[in-house]
Amino acid sequence: MNPIDEIKQTRNEARKVHDANADVCFLALASPEGEASVRTLVLRDINENRFSLFINQSSPKWQLLSKGANYQLLLWYPSQQRQFRIGGRSEPIDSEAVRTNWHRRPAGSKYLDYVYKEFAPQSSSLDSREALSVEIERLKSLHKPDDMTPPEEVTGVDLIANDIEMLDLNRDDRIHDRVRFTLSAGAWSSEPLVP
Ligand SMILES: Cc1cc2nc3c(=O)[nH]c(=O)nc-3n(C[C@H](O)[C@H](O)[C@H](O)COP(=O)(O)O)c2cc1C
């Protein structure tokens, strides 16, 4: 069994029934000091064992990922009663692909990427919400969304899985099905785990 096929199939089924989690994932990171952080992100693409995310280089998560921080990616599809925990290494995505996609983003997301570059990094403190509104109005007066170009800091990251754990809750007897998949020399092997 290939866990990537399992994930793709589960995600497709989740999409069909409008599962709110079908297009998102939960990324946990550990800092060098061992401080944990977790956030919801749009899961852009799954290509072979690569899970693609789009992020901004001003963000704390990029600061960690770019230094090779340990991560775990969690997928949970309530409609399918299936959870996947994914581990491995990470790699920046070829920025051209990210820049092409950026043009399709909603106006608000484009203005925020300009905010991160010209006003304050993502996740930094604001003096007031009003200060951000003033900055957004300033940017709107200068740029029409269709004419905007992606700042250099717009980037993506591929999480390249070599360790995937599936938990399937679809058994009537509640003795859940739990399997760990490990990628070695290009082939996935699996072992059952105590659920
Ligand atoms: C449904 C949902 C989707 C999100 N998608 C993204 C995303 O694709 N990229 C992103 O940078 N932040 C996204 N966010 C915001 C992040 O969860 C987070 O608040 C932000 O990226 C700052 O994270 P950081 O301080 O850990 O770097 C999303 C949040 C939600 C609730």
The ligand as an SDF file (V2000), in Angstrom:
LIG
                    3D

 31 33  0  0  0  0  0  0  0  0999 V2000
   -7.8510   27.8450    7.0320 C   0  0  0  0  0  0  0  0  0  0  0  0
   -6.5390   28.5840    7.1670 C   0  0  0  0  0  0  0  0  0  0  0  0
   -5.6500   28.5700    6.1010 C   0  0  0  0  0  0  0  0  0  0  0  0
   -4.4250   29.2440    6.1890 C   0  0  0  0  0  0  0  0  0  0  0  0
   -3.5450   29.1780    5.1450 N   0  0  0  0  0  0  0  0  0  0  0  0
   -2.3500   29.7900    5.2430 C   0  0  0  0  0  0  0  0  0  0  0  0
   -1.3800   29.6630    4.1820 C   0  0  0  0  0  0  0  0  0  0  0  0
   -1.5910   28.9740    3.1620 O   0  0  0  0  0  0  0  0  0  0  0  0
   -0.1970   30.3030    4.3130 N   0  0  0  0  0  0  0  0  0  0  0  0
    0.0900   31.0470    5.4330 C   0  0  0  0  0  0  0  0  0  0  0  0
    1.2020   31.5970    5.4880 O   0  0  0  0  0  0  0  0  0  0  0  0
   -0.7770   31.1720    6.4540 N   0  0  0  0  0  0  0  0  0  0  0  0
   -2.0010   30.5630    6.3890 C   0  0  0  0  0  0  0  0  0  0  0  0
   -2.8880   30.6470    7.4390 N   0  0  0  0  0  0  0  0  0  0  0  0
   -2.5070   31.4390    8.6430 C   0  0  0  0  0  0  0  0  0  0  0  0
   -1.5700   30.6130    9.5460 C   0  0  0  0  0  0  0  0  0  0  0  0
   -2.3280   29.6540   10.2880 O   0  0  0  0  0  0  0  0  0  0  0  0
   -0.7860   31.4870   10.5530 C   0  0  0  0  0  0  0  0  0  0  0  0
   -1.6670   32.2210   11.3660 O   0  0  0  0  0  0  0  0  0  0  0  0
    0.1710   32.4650    9.8510 C   0  0  0  0  0  0  0  0  0  0  0  0
    0.7440   31.8810    8.6820 O   0  0  0  0  0  0  0  0  0  0  0  0
    1.2820   32.9380   10.7650 C   0  0  0  0  0  0  0  0  0  0  0  0
    1.9990   31.8080   11.1540 O   0  0  0  0  0  0  0  0  0  0  0  0
    3.4450   31.8280   11.8870 P   0  0  0  0  0  0  0  0  0  0  0  0
    3.4490   32.9980   12.8510 O   0  0  0  0  0  0  0  0  0  0  0  0
    3.4700   30.5450   12.5920 O   0  0  0  0  0  0  0  0  0  0  0  0
    4.5020   31.9320   10.8470 O   0  0  0  0  0  0  0  0  0  0  0  0
   -4.1030   29.9650    7.3810 C   0  0  0  0  0  0  0  0  0  0  0  0
   -4.9880   29.9400    8.4640 C   0  0  0  0  0  0  0  0  0  0  0  0
   -6.1820   29.2580    8.3570 C   0  0  0  0  0  0  0  0  0  0  0  0
   -7.1150   29.2440    9.5730 C   0  0  0  0  0  0  0  0  0  0  0  0
  1  2  1  0
  2  3  1  0
  2 30  2  0
  3  4  2  0
  4  5  1  0
  4 28  1  0
  5  6  2  0
  6  7  1  0
  6 13  1  0
  7  8  2  0
  7  9  1  0
  9 10  1  0
 10 11  2  0
 10 12  1  0
 12 13  2  0
 13 14  1  0
 14 15  1  0
 14 28  1  0
 15 16  1  0
 16 17  1  0
 16 18  1  0
 18 19  1  0
 18 20  1  0
 20 21  1  0
 20 22  1  0
 22 23  1  0
 23 24  1  0
 24 25  2  0
 24 26  1  0
 24 27  1  0
 28 29  2  0
 29 30  1  0
 30 31  1  0
M  END
$$$$
